Amino acid sequence: MGHRGQRSFRHGIHPPEHKDETKGLAIRQFPFAPVLVVPLSQHIGKPAVPVVREGQEVVRGQRIARADGFMSVSMHAPASGRVRRIGLVPGARGQMVPGIYIEPFPGSTQEVMEGRPCRVDEAEPAEILAAIQDAGIVGLGGAAFPTHVKLSVPEGKRIDTVVINGVECEPWLTTDHRVMLEQHDDIFMGLRYLLRLTGAERAIIGVEANKLDAVEHLRARLPGDLPVSVEVLAVKYPQGAEKMLITALLGREVPSGGLPLDVGVVVINVATTAEIGRLLPHGAGIQERVITITGPAIRDRGNYRIPIGTPLRFLLDTVGLRPDVSRVFLGGPMMGTAVASLDVPITKGTSGVTAFTVAETGPITSAPEYPCIRCGYCLDACPLFLNPAELGLLARNGAYERMAEERHLMDCFECGSCTYVCPAHIPLVQRFRVAKLAVRRIAADRKARGGEA
């Protein structure tokens, strides 16, 4: 248990929250950029396949790319307009990826195209799964994992509890907070689909104690026929990580290398749940999402409903950027990605845009790195009880396979707590990302060679 009896997990950190700047600001609709850039891969898995051609007119919400197999989702037009080009678009990590350029019609009413509704009281679980995939829904908390894949319960597994993640422990971000305050009907409708689909007996909405207004708001509006409760969790980072949340709410521990399914639980982000409830009754596809635009370098901070594919440069020009801007993150400062270019678009996985000035980050040159002094701060911070100091040393020496086989590297979900507390400024989480990539490449090479050692 956490502070004053509130539910929590062991270890973790308390970075400054910085949520007061935007948590009281209602969601506003963002204008359409002159050109929207829609990557065909905004999710973990295979990119979608275009079903439109260059020069074609499209309607907002219309499917413009179909899922390529099970581990993929559809893409939809974020605006009514014309397909300008199908080609390569800039990705968040500096690479070019396939995508579709759409030029919105300036005079359009931009009504969303309705499709075939999926009725919660009539649909079979398989129909709900297909509707979620067709709607292009992925985890909106940042992971962008296809939601229908997560909700596909394998033979022999049984889900007894659906956990709705309303924790939002990432500093600066307040989108989930606003969604809970403004879209409670969508959340409860989404929950009906989730309970019918999984066959779970109950649902729990977990919310951190810094959002008590959202807790009271949801509790006051809980439908009498829904087996759902709203639980308050201690304010601690990374309380919103799936494993931490399951431990805090249910006292169950997901095994190393395992999934929430292994302990009878499925965890879905609260904004993802709201999108399920908002889109499925209308057979519509996801064409926009709520994100927080914040940070000391932003002039007009707030929570905005933004068309997918809005270029970051247009977004920052619209809200205003201070001239001494130093770094811009997609997401928050703990788990977000510092962008290499302002030409990247907003995607389904973008939960926020956080911009900092030189005053907070210093010049772009990073702080000097010192040798590890064995202080143990990273061990006390790691929520998974890993040994980040030892992992960091192994990473530095390129012992990637040993990190995975002996020291549970792949259990790390890159929360960044170890890097945050390290007095030697060792970029631990960045090294772990590189190590994981190397381990996956080694495994892929082995598979390609027919599994030889």
Order of alpha helices (4+ residues) and beta strands (2+ residues): beta-beta-beta-beta-beta-beta-beta-beta-alpha-alpha-beta-alpha-alpha-beta-alpha-beta-alpha-beta-alpha-beta-beta-alpha-beta-beta-beta-alpha-alpha-alpha-alpha-alpha-alpha
